[in-house]
């Protein structure tokens, strides 16, 4: 039918390795971006943009970063929330020290501070892996959270110990602070997430991505092929931590408006890991699917019963949310380890061979 690549020939290696090798995929992505950039700001409404779209994009970016490390390189990390906190606090220090510099520059630069911290804690990955590496990154999570609480310099000696986002403008329009409109903050977050996702897609489809996947599949064979394990693993930690740092800065400056150190607790690390597991390891689109599912599910549980005339307490909804997410994680690990992305890929393949799907 309409989803066929018949007549679309690939005449060189670059075409074969393209991010969207089929014309229909390019059209679909263009339509999704058009809806995201045009329709959502015009018709979404403040509540939908503030409570759904902005946090969905922020957590999707954090899930993309973790997926680059865990899904593509095979290195398990439980310190993603700590790296997000490094980016948030770095962005706060930079924007208060240099208020004349545009805040978007600091949102991106803050990721490099997280990358440096991620490389430091990724050094043991050459000697240890699996459960032991997860414990190492877990120690990084607790150490970084301790620093956020115990070092008042990070918050400019603020008595509350919290990050208070100042007002910053772009072309005279406030993009952070209490005067920033939801539509403006959403467009800034969407632009950054789109750009970084495109960069991640080019990485995983190129030489670096093939190196990461070779290390994931069998690190000894990858080393025998000439891949240097330590630089490759540290690069994965650096890129993953960079994405986490930018996501943390976006979460505080363009979503929450202020944040305490508890915002970057171990619970957030597990939440992002669940997004990657349910969405699909080794899939960028799976990161968005997992973020959409886990973040939007509590909203549906909260408002769907009310629309049907049922009254459910907030505590009951929270318990249901944990029960459903836990059951789905177990189900996906047993039935479909590659998550929602694999189901989407299977559906596309059946559509390509319709009316004779196998």
C-alpha positions as CSV (number, residue, x, y, z in Angstrom):
1,X,0.0,0.0,0.0
2,X,1.3,3.5,0.9
3,X,4.2,2.3,3.1
4,X,6.5,0.6,0.6
5,X,10.1,1.4,-0.5
6,X,9.5,0.0,-4.0
7,X,11.4,2.2,-6.5
8,X,13.5,3.9,-3.8
9,X,17.0,2.7,-4.7
10,X,20.1,3.1,-2.6
11,X,23.1,3.8,-4.8
12,X,25.8,4.4,-2.2
13,X,26.7,3.5,1.4
14,X,25.5,6.8,2.8
15,X,22.0,6.2,1.5
16,X,22.0,2.8,3.0
17,X,23.0,4.1,6.4
18,X,20.6,7.1,6.4
19,X,18.6,7.8,9.5
20,X,15.4,7.7,7.5
21,X,16.0,5.5,4.5
22,X,12.4,5.4,3.3
23,X,10.6,8.5,2.0
24,X,7.5,7.7,4.0
25,X,9.5,7.9,7.2
26,X,10.8,11.3,6.3
27,X,7.3,12.5,5.6
28,X,6.0,11.0,8.9
29,X,8.8,12.7,10.9
30,X,8.1,16.0,9.1
31,X,4.4,15.8,10.0
32,X,5.2,15.0,13.7
33,X,7.6,18.0,13.9
34,X,5.0,20.2,12.2
35,X,2.4,19.2,14.8
36,X,4.9,19.7,17.6
37,X,6.2,23.1,16.5
38,X,2.9,24.6,15.2
39,X,-0.2,22.8,16.4
40,X,0.7,22.2,20.0
41,X,1.6,25.8,20.8
42,X,-1.5,27.1,19.0
43,X,-4.1,24.7,20.3
44,X,-2.5,22.8,23.3
45,X,-3.4,25.1,26.1
46,X,-1.3,26.1,29.1
47,X,-2.1,23.1,31.2
48,X,-1.3,20.6,28.5
49,X,1.9,22.3,27.6
50,X,3.1,22.8,31.2
51,X,2.0,19.5,32.7
52,X,2.4,17.1,29.8
53,X,4.5,18.2,26.9
54,X,7.4,20.0,28.6
55,X,8.1,17.2,31.2
56,X,7.6,14.6,28.5
57,X,10.3,16.1,26.3
58,X,12.7,16.6,29.3
59,X,12.4,13.0,30.5
60,X,12.6,11.8,26.9
61,X,15.9,13.6,26.5
62,X,17.2,12.0,29.7
63,X,16.1,8.6,28.5
64,X,17.9,9.1,25.2
65,X,21.1,9.8,27.1
66,X,20.7,6.7,29.3
67,X,19.8,4.6,26.2
68,X,23.1,5.6,24.5
69,X,25.0,4.2,27.5
70,X,22.8,1.2,28.5
71,X,21.0,0.3,25.3
72,X,23.8,0.9,22.7
73,X,26.9,0.3,24.8
74,X,25.6,-2.2,27.3
75,X,26.8,-0.3,30.4
76,X,24.2,-0.1,33.1
77,X,24.0,3.1,35.1
78,X,21.9,4.1,38.1
79,X,23.4,7.6,38.5
80,X,21.5,9.4,35.8
81,X,19.6,11.6,38.2
82,X,22.9,12.7,39.8
83,X,24.3,13.7,36.4
84,X,21.0,15.6,35.8
85,X,21.6,17.5,39.0
86,X,25.2,18.4,38.0
87,X,23.8,20.0,34.8
88,X,21.1,21.9,36.7
89,X,23.5,23.3,39.4
90,X,26.1,24.1,36.8
91,X,23.6,26.0,34.7
92,X,22.5,27.9,37.8
93,X,26.1,28.8,38.8
94,X,26.9,29.9,35.2
95,X,23.8,32.0,34.7
96,X,24.2,33.8,38.0
97,X,27.9,34.4,37.4
98,X,27.5,35.5,33.8
99,X,24.0,36.9,33.5
100,X,24.8,38.8,30.3
101,X,25.3,35.5,28.4
102,X,22.2,34.0,26.8
103,X,20.6,31.2,29.0
104,X,20.3,28.8,26.1
105,X,24.1,28.8,25.8
106,X,24.4,27.8,29.5
107,X,21.7,25.2,29.1
108,X,23.9,23.4,26.6
109,X,27.3,24.2,28.2
110,X,26.0,22.7,31.5
111,X,26.0,19.3,29.8
112,X,29.8,19.4,29.5
113,X,30.2,19.7,33.3
114,X,28.0,16.6,33.6
115,X,30.1,14.9,30.9
116,X,33.2,15.5,32.9
117,X,31.7,14.0,36.0
118,X,30.3,11.1,34.0
119,X,33.8,10.3,32.6
120,X,35.3,10.3,36.1
121,X,32.8,7.8,37.4
122,X,33.0,5.8,34.2
123,X,36.7,5.0,34.7
124,X,35.9,1.7,36.5
125,X,34.0,0.5,33.5
126,X,37.2,-0.9,31.9
127,X,37.6,-3.4,34.8
128,X,34.1,-4.0,35.9
129,X,30.7,-4.4,34.3
130,X,27.2,-5.6,34.9
131,X,25.9,-5.5,38.5
132,X,29.2,-4.2,39.8
133,X,29.2,-1.2,37.4
134,X,25.7,-0.5,38.4
135,X,26.8,-0.4,42.1
136,X,29.6,2.1,41.1
137,X,27.2,4.4,39.4
138,X,24.8,4.1,42.3
139,X,27.6,5.3,44.6
140,X,28.0,8.2,42.2
141,X,24.3,9.0,42.6
142,X,24.5,9.1,46.4
143,X,27.8,11.1,46.4
144,X,26.5,13.7,44.0
145,X,23.2,14.1,45.9
146,X,25.3,14.5,49.1
147,X,27.2,17.3,47.4
148,X,24.0,19.0,46.3
149,X,22.8,19.1,50.0
150,X,26.1,19.8,51.8
151,X,27.9,22.3,49.5
152,X,26.0,25.7,49.9
153,X,28.3,27.3,47.3
154,X,26.3,25.4,44.6
155,X,23.2,27.5,45.4
156,X,25.1,30.7,46.1
157,X,24.7,30.1,49.9
158,X,20.9,30.3,49.5
159,X,19.3,29.7,52.9
160,X,16.7,27.3,51.4
161,X,19.3,25.3,49.7
162,X,17.3,25.3,46.5
163,X,17.8,26.5,42.9
164,X,15.7,29.6,42.3
165,X,15.5,30.3,38.5
166,X,16.1,33.9,37.5
167,X,14.3,35.6,34.7
168,X,16.3,35.4,31.4
169,X,15.2,36.7,28.0
170,X,15.9,36.0,24.4
171,X,15.2,38.8,21.9
172,X,13.3,40.6,24.7
173,X,11.1,37.6,25.4
174,X,11.3,35.9,28.8
175,X,12.1,32.2,28.5
176,X,12.9,31.5,32.1
177,X,11.4,32.8,35.4
178,X,7.9,33.4,36.5
179,X,7.1,35.7,33.5
180,X,8.0,33.2,30.8
181,X,5.0,32.0,28.8
182,X,4.4,28.2,28.6
183,X,4.4,28.3,24.8
184,X,7.9,30.0,24.8
185,X,9.4,27.6,27.2
186,X,7.9,24.6,25.3
187,X,9.4,25.8,22.0
188,X,12.8,26.2,23.5
189,X,12.7,22.7,25.1
190,X,11.4,21.2,21.8
191,X,14.1,22.9,19.8
192,X,16.9,21.6,22.1
193,X,15.5,18.1,22.3
194,X,15.0,17.9,18.5
195,X,18.6,19.1,17.9
196,X,20.1,16.7,20.4
197,X,18.0,13.7,19.2
198,X,19.2,14.4,15.7
199,X,22.8,14.4,16.9
200,X,22.2,11.2,18.8
201,X,20.7,9.6,15.7
202,X,23.8,10.5,13.6
203,X,26.1,9.1,16.3
204,X,24.4,5.7,16.5
205,X,24.2,5.4,12.7
206,X,27.9,6.2,12.3
207,X,31.3,4.8,13.3
208,X,30.9,5.7,16.9
209,X,27.6,3.9,17.2
210,X,29.0,0.8,15.6
211,X,31.9,0.9,18.1
212,X,29.4,1.2,21.0
213,X,27.3,-1.7,19.7
214,X,30.4,-3.9,19.2
215,X,31.4,-3.3,22.8
216,X,27.8,-4.1,23.9
217,X,27.7,-7.4,22.0
218,X,31.1,-8.7,23.0
219,X,33.8,-6.4,24.3
220,X,36.6,-9.0,24.0
221,X,35.9,-9.5,20.3
222,X,35.6,-5.7,19.8
223,X,39.0,-5.2,21.4
224,X,40.5,-7.9,19.1
225,X,39.0,-6.0,16.1
226,X,41.0,-2.9,17.1
227,X,38.4,-1.0,19.2
228,X,40.0,0.6,22.2
229,X,37.6,-0.3,25.1
230,X,38.5,2.5,27.6
231,X,38.1,5.5,25.2
232,X,34.9,3.9,23.7
233,X,33.3,3.3,27.1
234,X,34.3,6.7,28.4
235,X,33.0,8.4,25.3
236,X,29.6,6.6,25.9
237,X,29.7,7.9,29.6
238,X,30.5,11.4,28.4
239,X,27.8,11.6,25.8
240,X,25.2,10.0,28.1
241,X,26.1,12.3,31.0
242,X,26.0,15.3,28.6
243,X,22.4,14.5,27.6
244,X,21.5,14.0,31.3
245,X,23.0,17.3,32.3
246,X,21.1,19.2,29.6
247,X,17.9,17.4,30.6
248,X,18.5,18.3,34.2
249,X,19.0,22.0,33.3
250,X,15.9,22.0,31.2
251,X,13.9,20.3,34.0
252,X,14.8,23.0,36.5
253,X,14.9,26.1,34.3
254,X,12.1,25.5,31.9
255,X,9.8,23.1,33.7
256,X,9.9,23.3,37.5
257,X,11.1,26.9,37.9
258,X,12.9,26.0,41.1
259,X,14.3,22.7,42.6
260,X,15.7,21.3,45.8
261,X,18.4,18.6,45.9
262,X,15.7,16.0,46.5
263,X,14.5,16.5,42.9
264,X,17.5,14.5,41.8
265,X,17.0,11.5,44.0
266,X,17.6,7.8,43.2
267,X,13.9,7.5,42.4
268,X,14.4,9.7,39.3
269,X,17.3,7.4,38.2
270,X,15.0,4.4,38.4
271,X,12.2,6.2,36.7
272,X,14.4,7.0,33.7
273,X,15.7,3.4,33.6
274,X,12.1,2.2,33.5
275,X,11.5,4.5,30.6
276,X,14.4,2.9,28.7
277,X,13.3,-0.7,29.5
278,X,9.7,-0.2,28.6
279,X,10.5,1.9,25.5
280,X,13.2,-0.4,24.3
281,X,16.9,-0.8,24.8
282,X,19.0,0.4,21.8
283,X,16.3,2.5,20.3
284,X,15.9,6.3,20.2
285,X,12.3,6.2,19.4
286,X,11.8,3.8,22.2
287,X,13.1,6.4,24.6
288,X,10.3,8.7,23.6
289,X,7.8,5.9,23.8
290,X,8.9,4.9,27.2
291,X,8.9,8.5,28.5
292,X,5.4,9.1,27.0
293,X,4.1,5.9,28.6
294,X,5.5,6.3,32.1
295,X,4.9,10.0,32.4
296,X,1.4,10.2,30.8
297,X,0.1,7.0,32.5
298,X,-0.3,8.7,36.0
299,X,-2.1,11.6,34.3
300,X,-4.5,9.2,32.6
301,X,-5.1,7.3,35.9
302,X,-5.8,10.6,37.6
303,X,-8.3,12.1,35.1
304,X,-9.8,9.2,33.3
305,X,-11.8,7.8,36.3
306,X,-13.1,11.3,37.0
307,X,-14.3,11.7,33.4
308,X,-16.2,8.3,33.8
309,X,-17.8,9.4,37.1
310,X,-15.5,7.4,39.5
311,X,-13.8,9.0,42.4
312,X,-10.3,7.5,43.3
313,X,-8.0,8.9,45.9
314,X,-4.6,10.3,45.1
315,X,-2.8,7.6,47.2
316,X,-4.7,4.9,45.4
317,X,-3.8,6.3,42.0
318,X,-0.1,6.4,43.1
319,X,-0.2,2.8,44.2
320,X,-1.9,1.8,40.9
321,X,0.7,3.6,39.0
322,X,3.5,1.7,40.7
323,X,1.7,-1.6,40.3
324,X,1.1,-1.1,36.6
325,X,4.6,0.0,35.8
326,X,6.1,-2.8,37.8
327,X,3.9,-5.4,36.1
328,X,4.7,-4.0,32.7
329,X,8.5,-4.0,33.3
330,X,8.3,-7.7,34.2
331,X,6.1,-8.4,31.2
332,X,8.4,-6.7,28.8
333,X,11.5,-8.3,30.2
334,X,9.9,-11.7,29.7
335,X,7.8,-11.4,26.6
336,X,9.4,-8.5,24.6
337,X,12.8,-7.4,26.0
338,X,13.2,-4.8,23.3
339,X,10.1,-2.9,24.5
340,X,7.6,-0.8,22.7
341,X,10.1,0.1,20.0
342,X,10.2,-3.5,18.9
343,X,6.4,-3.7,18.7
344,X,6.4,-0.6,16.6
345,X,9.1,-2.0,14.3
346,X,7.1,-5.3,13.9
347,X,4.0,-3.3,13.0
348,X,5.9,-1.3,10.4
349,X,7.3,-4.5,8.9
350,X,3.8,-6.0,8.7
351,X,2.5,-2.9,7.0
352,X,5.3,-3.0,4.5
353,X,4.3,-6.6,3.5
354,X,0.6,-6.1,3.7
355,X,-1.7,-7.8,2.6
356,X,0.6,-10.8,3.2
357,X,2.2,-10.1,6.6
358,X,4.3,-12.9,8.0
